[in-house]
């Protein structure tokens, strides 16, 4: 059985952050540009990408969509990979 509350430094959280960072970079977008697009403080993007702050589900969906990712497909792939 998977742990309900995983550490923010757990492998699955790192994988989610890596996917988001890789997608942002592949679009040639800076953290500042993403923050402006999402209308959030620039520091928030840095905290999310570094693992200092966890995303809730609503934020995750918006974040993924801003990066042209399908959040359902991303979560489905990661859930298989990490058995969550």
Secondary structure, 3 states (H helix, E strand, C coil): CCCCCCCCCCHHHHHHHHHHHHHHHHCCCCHHHHHHHHCCCHHHHHHHHHCCCCCCHHHHHHHHHHCCCCHHHHHHHHHHHHCC
